[in-house]
Amino acid sequence: MSRSGYNDDCDERELAMWRGAVTSALRGKRGQQFLRELATTMDAMEEKALIAESFHDTEDGGFCTLGTVGAARKVDMKDFIDLAREEVGEVFGIAPAMAAEIMYENDEGGPWGSPETPEARWQRMRNWVQSQITPTPQEPPCKP
């Protein structure tokens, strides 16, 4: 099973309810605040590259999308190997549905059947994060 906890074993009704929870989490105040923080931490990265399947690569120093926020907040992520999406959401202060969606997009949202470079993953995820941010009336949309 993937880090997101997503699988193909759900019925249409469950899937529709889950997608509603994801949308609600991303559009809500807490979700929007987190997405803005996420965009800022990604933009501040010296090396614009993201890893998959892990929050932090202690050997190479890389991070996944959520890991960039963890690093900025100085969260110790060495024991984040088997955290459920509920625990990940709690650590980052976001809904489990949002945590799962970000992990899914980071790990599995890339091109099908071909490897994705860490740099391409960063650009894809930065674009995805930006696409989820709702501009406020006093704030123009920022470009990744």
Sequence and secondary structure as in RCSB ss.txt:
>XXXX:A:sequence
MSRSGYNDDCDERELAMWRGAVTSALRGKRGQQFLRELATTMDAMEEKALIAESFHDTEDGGFCTLGTVGAARKV
DMKDFIDLAREEVGEVFGIAPAMAAEIMYENDEGGPWGSPETPEARWQRMRNWVQSQITPTPQEPPCKP
>XXXX:A:secstr
  TT   S   HHHHHHHHHHHHHHHHSHHHHHHHHHHHHHHHT SS    SSSSB TTT  B HHHHHHHHTT 
  TT SS  HHHHHHHHTS HHHHHHHHHHHHHSS TTS   HHHHHHHHHHHHHHH    TTS     
